[in-house]
């Protein structure tokens, strides 16, 4: 069963676990479980994904219960009227806050049929702030200690892998990112901290209800794997705040 965070006659929000695809993809042909089908079977009606989360990302995922509601919510997204907030555990001590205004090209995947050459760069903008830092007495690369940060990120555009690529761009890649991260850090977290996932979670989304127009905030608690890592790094305050 998928945890339902919010549901009414127009839309439903779930807490998507890390490792679950939103819908079928030629990139993961071997997968047999998808959020769209699972939720449809769970609530007994057709659902329309309003936005996307990468397979390894956990957190809030919104579905419309009709094509009309999906269109209305899609218009809010296109107008940048949906406020999404993510938490990420990254390598290094991140700056206190900042803006990342860095255009991104679409990433073609060689495993996907019909994959094309890279397109022209598209505008991409994210805001971030560093919530906490930690240092472990372990040499992962060349220094005797290794540093980490807990970062809150608010993307204002929705490019593929935007947060992952933007944090890599400022030299603070997300732990567990197999494509854009640092292999030695990923292996350390897997072998010594029992964390074998991308440490990125969509913790909340704020938008106007597509029918009433009232502001709606939907939040997802941290899952067990994110909580475990944050506690290991001494970030109890933020674990308590985000649940």
N, C-alpha and C positions, 0 to 999 in steps of 0.2 A: 504493500500500500504506500502510495506517495503522500507525505504529510501535506495536508491542505492548510494554508495560512489564511485564506480569505475566500469566501464564495457567496455570490448572490445570483440572481436570475440572468445576469448579463456577462459575468466574468468569474474566473477562478484563478487563484494564485497558489502555487505549490512551492515546497522547498526541494529543489532538484539536488540529488546527491552527486558528488564528484564521481565521474566515470560513466554517467548516463547520457546518451545522446538525446537531443530534443526530438529529432525525427530521422528517418532513413537517410543515409549518406553514402555515396559511392566510395568515400574515403575509408569507411569502416564497414565493408560488405559483410564481414563475419558477425556483426552484432545482430542480436535478435530482440533486444529490449529497447524500447524508445518511449520517451516521456509522453508523446502524443497518444500513442496507442494505449499505454498503461493508464493514463488519466481518463481517456474515453471509456475504457472498460470499467474503470473504478466508479465513475459518476453516471455512466449510462447514456452519454450523449456526445455528439461530435464537438471537438474543441479546435480552436484556431490559435496557434502560437503567435503572440504579438511581437515578441522580440526573441533573441537567441542568447544562450549561454554556451560557451565552449564545453565540450565533453568533460574535461577535467575540472571545470569550475563548478562550485556548489552555490546554492542560494536561491533567491526569489526569481520565479519564472511565471510570467503572466500569460493566461490563455483567455481568449474571448469565446463566448458561447454561440456567436453567430457571425456571419461574414460582415454584417453591417457594423457591429461593435468592433470587430477587428479593424475595419477601415477607419473608424473614428479614432481608435487608439493609435493606429498607424500614423494618422495625421498629426497627432500630438507628438509622436516620436520625430517625425520629419520636421516639425516646427521647434524641436529641441525643448519641448515643454514637459518632458519626463526627466525627473531628477533621480539618477541612479547612484548609489554609493556602494563601494567595494572596499574590502580589507585585503591586504596582501602582506606576506612576510617576505622581505627582500634582503639581498646581500648588502652589507655595508651600512654605515650610518648615513641615512638620507638627510637632505636639507630639511629645515623646519617646515617649509612649505614652498610651493612654486607652481608655475603653469608650464605645461609642455605643449608647445605649438609646433608640431612636427608632422608634415604630410606623409601619408603612407600609400604605398602601392598595394594593389590586390596581390595576395600571395597565391600563385598557381600551385596546385598539388599534382605531382607527377603520377600519383596513384589514381587520380580522378579522371574519368573519361571526359574528353572534350576540354581538358585544361589548356588554357591559352597562355601566351606570353604575358609578362607583367604589364599592367595598364599604367597610365599616367598617374603620378602621385595625386592623392585626394586629400583635401584639408582634414586634419585630425587634431583635436584639442582636448586636453585633460588637465584637471586641477588636482593637486595632491597636498597632503600635509602629513608630517611624521608624528605619530602618536606616542611612540616609545622606541627605545633602543636597548640592545643587550649585547654582551660580549662573553664568549665562551673561551676558556683556556684550552683551546685545541687548534692545532695547525692544520688547516684544510688546504691552503695554498702555500704562500711563502712566509706568512707571518705567524708568530707563536700564538696569537689570539685571533679569533674570528668574530666579526661584527655583523649584527643584524638589526633590521628596523621593522616596525609595524607601521604600515602606511595606509592611510585612507585615500581613496582615489574616486574622483567624480568625472567620468568621461562626458564630454558635451557633444561628441559625435560618436558614431557607432561603427567604426571600421573593424574589419576582422582582426582579432587578436590585438586590438588597440592598446589595452592596458599593458599587456605583456610586452609589446614592442616599444611602447613609450617608456616603461620603466627600464628596459634594456638600454634605450637611447640615452638615459641619464646615468647609466652605469650602475643601476641598482636592480638587476634582474630578479624576478620572482623565484623563490626556492621551489624546486620541483618542476620547473618549466623545461621540458626536454628539448624544445626547439630553440628557445630564446634565452635560456638560462646558462648556468655554469655547471658542467658535469661533475666536478669534484664536490661541490656543495650538495648537489642532488644525491650523489652516492652516499655522502656522509649522513644526510638526513634519513635515507632509506636504511642504511646499515646500522646506525647507532641510535637513531631517534624513532625508528619504526614508522617513518612517514614516507609513503610512496605515492604522493599526489601533488598536484599543483596547489600551492598554498595561496589560493585566491578565492574569495567568497563574495557573492552579491548579497549584502546584508540588508539593503532597503531600496525601495523605489517609491517615489512620490509623483502623483499625477492627479488630474481632475477626473472624477468619475464620468464616463462617457455619456451617461444619461442624466444624472442629477446635476452634474457640474461641480459637485462639492469636492474639496481636496481630500485625497485618499493616500494614506501612507501605509505600505505593507512591508513588514520587517521579517527577517528570518533569523532565528537564533544560530549561533555557531554550532557546527556539527562536532562530533566527538574528536575527530582527527585534528581540526583547527584548534579546539580548546586544549588538547593535549600538548601541542607544540607551543602555544602561547603561554601555558602554565610552565612548561619546561624552560622558557626564556624569561620567566619572571614577570609576565604581564597579567597578573591576577586582576588588577583593576579593570582592564579592558575585557577580560573574560566575564567579569561580573556585569559590566555595562551592556555587553552584547548578548549575554545569556548562553 
